[in-house]
Amino acid sequence: MSMYTTAQLLAANEQKFKFDPLFLRLFFRESYPFTTEKVYLSQIPGLVNMALYVSPIVSGEVIRSRGGSTSEFTPGYVKPKHEVNPQMTLRRLPDEDPQNLADPAYRRRRIIMQNMRDEELAIAQVEEMQAVSAVLKGKYTMTGEAFDPVEVDMGRSEENNITQSGGTEWSKRDKSTYDPTDDIEAYALNASGVVNIIVFDPKGWALFRSFKAVREKLDTRRGSHSELETAVKDLGKAVSYKGMYLRHATGDRQG
């Protein structure tokens, strides 16, 4: 006899795994499937010469087209493995009749479905790890069992990698008089690309907002049409939006 003839499920709680593919969402929004084993990466310079004033009676000169460089690599396959054992313990799903768990065929299907969800999450974490490394270092390395390490270099300028040292560290600055956004504007000015967002880890965000100049100018009321935003919103989430500062979006990656 089924338990649902005399019992009713009121609620079910499941512990959530903190994960948000922030870097994939922000910096790698598109994906391109390949039908070939090898993948090609092309880099085209983004500089374009300014147009010049010319005389209508003087013939112009052809401007050399932008060149580029192409690299190829063979990506590794990402396939986590999980055991399919009908004897393993299963968590009962909401509205699931416990009597069904006694059927070996049903248990096998449930285990496979559970493994597929876990494997999709495992693959997503690998993709996010590659995205983080690509943003922070301009390259990432694929390595694993029976797979020789392959480094994918995106050709980003090393000058975009900034290290605070020699007394320039924010941790050594006077929190009441120093404005760290002067450094941020200098970094953005010298960067080879457009800088329009800042991502902090929890320690970096705590250090940044410890400066008096930041607390005075940080606008935490944008991003909502119906409620007042504060700098402590989204606590506990993997990613928390913190506000606007001098028209530059700031974010905090927790974890």
N, C-alpha and C positions, 0 to 999 in steps of 0.2 A: 504494500500500500504506500502511496506517495505521501511524504510529509506535508505536502501542500494542501492536503484535505483538512488538516487540523491546525496548520501553522501558516503564518504570513510574514513575509520579509518586510521589515520596517525600514532598514537602512543598511548600507554597506559602505565601509571605509577602506580605501586603498592608499597606502603610502606612496606619495609621488616622488619621482626621481627628478632632482633639479637639473634641468638641461634646457638651454635655449640656444639654437645655432645663430648667435648674434652676428658673427663675422660673415657667415654665409649670406645672411639677410641683407647686411649693409654693403658688402663689398663684392660679393659674387652672386648676383641676383639671377644670372642666366646660366643655363647648362646646354651643352652641345654634344649630343650623342655621336659617336664615331662607329662606322661599320668596319673599320680597319683595326688591326692590332696596334699599330703605331699611332701616336698622337703628335700633331705638329703645333708648335707655338710660334707665332709671328709677332714681331715687335716693329712698329712703324713710328718714326719720330713724329712728335706732335708740333714741331716748330713750323710756322708758315711765315714767309717774308712779307713785310708790309708792302702794300701797293704803292707805286710811285706815280707822281705827276709826269706826264710825257707830252710831247708836242704831237698834234694830230698828223703832222706832215713828216714825222720821223718814224721809221720802222722800229718796232719794238724787238726785244730780245726774249727768246724762249727761256722760261725759268725751269731749272732742272727739277724734275719730279722727286718727291721724297722717296728715299730708299727704305730698306728695312732688313731685318735679319730673321731667319727661321731656324728653329731647333726642333729636333724630334726626340721622342723617348717612348719606351714601351711601358705602360703603367702596369702595376701589379693588381691582381684580383683581390678584392676584399670580401672574404666569405667566412664569417664566424661559424663555428660548429657547436652544436648542442646535442646531447644524447637524447634519443627517443626511448624512454624506458617506461612502459605502462605501469610499473610498480612504484614510480616516484610519487611523492605527495603533491596534490594539486590544490590550489586555492579555489574554493567554490565561487563562481561568478554570481553577481546579482541576478535574482530570478531563476537561478539554475537549480533544477531538482536534484538533490543529493543522490537519489536513486540511480540517476544516469551515470554517476561516477563508478558504479559497480560494473558497468559494461566495458570490457577491455577495448573493443573497437572505438567506443565513444571516447574513452580515456586517451587512446592513441591520437585521435583527431584533435582533442583538446591540447595535448602536449605539443603537437606540431604547430598549432596556431599560437600557443604561448611562446614557443621558440622563435617563430617568425617575427613576432612583435619585438622580442628581445634582440634579434639579429638586425632588424631594421634600425633600432636605436643604437646598436653597436656601430653599424656602418655610418650613421649620421654623426656619431662622435668622432670617427676617423676623419670624415670630411671637414668637420669643424676644426679639428686639430690642424689639418693641412691649411685651412684658410687663415687661422691665427698665425701660423708660422710664416705664411706668404706675406701677410700684412706687416708683421713685426720685423722679418728678416729679408723679405723679398725672394725667398726660396724655401723649399721644404724637401725633406728626404723621405723616400719610401723605403722601408726595410721590414723584414719579417723572416719567418722560417722558410728555408729553401728558396729565398729570394734575395739576390744580391742588391745591396743598397743602390738606389737611383736618386740622384739629386736633381730636382727640377728648379732651375734658376730662372727667374722672371726678368733678369737683367736690370733690376732696379738699382739706381745709383746708391753707392755706399754712404754718400753724404746725407741721405735721408734718415740714416740711423743715428740717433742722438743719444749721447751718454752724458749725464750731468756729473762732473767731477771737478776736482781742484778748487773746491770752495763754492762752486756754482750750484750745488745741490739745494733743492728747496728746503730740505730738512735743516740746513745750516743758515737759512735766511731769517731775518727778523720778521716775525709774523705780523707785527703791528705797523710796519712801514713799507715792507717790500710788496710789490705787485707781480705775481708770477705770470700774469697774462702778457706782460712785456716779453717774456721768454717765448710764450706761445705764438705771439704775433711774429717774432723774429724767426721761429721755426717755420711757420707757414709761409713767410716771405721768401725764405731760402729753399723751400721744398720744390722738387721738380714737378709736383702735381698740385691739384687744388685741394686745400684742407678746409673742410666744412663741418667736421665733427670730431669730438674728443671722447675717447673711451678710457675710463679709469678702472683699475681694480679697487676693491674696498680700501686698501691702504693708501693708494694714490689719491682717491677721492677725499679721504679724511685729511690728508696732508694739504691738498689744494684748497679746501674750504676752511682750513685753519687760519688762512691769511685774512686779515681784516678787510683788505681791499676787495677780496672775492665775496665775502659775506655782504658787503655793502652794495655790490653791483649785481649779484646773482639774482636773476628774475626767475622765480619758481612758480609763477602764476600762468604760464603759457601752456598750451597743449590740451586745454579742456574748455568745453563750451558751457558747462553747467555747474562746475564745482571748483572751489579754490584749491589750487595745487600747492603742496608744500615739499620741502626738500627731503622729507622723510617718507614719501609715498613709495609704494611698491616694495616695502620691506619684506624680506624673506624670499623674494623672487630671484631667479637667476640673473635677470637684467632689470635695472631700474632707471627710468628717465628722471633726471635731476633738475633740468631747467635750461634757461638760456643765459648766456653771458656775452655781452658785446656782439650780439648777432651770431655767435658761434654756439651750436648745440653741444651740450655736454652730457655724457652718459656715464653710467657706473656698471661695470660687469662684476657681479657678485658670485664668486666661486670660479 
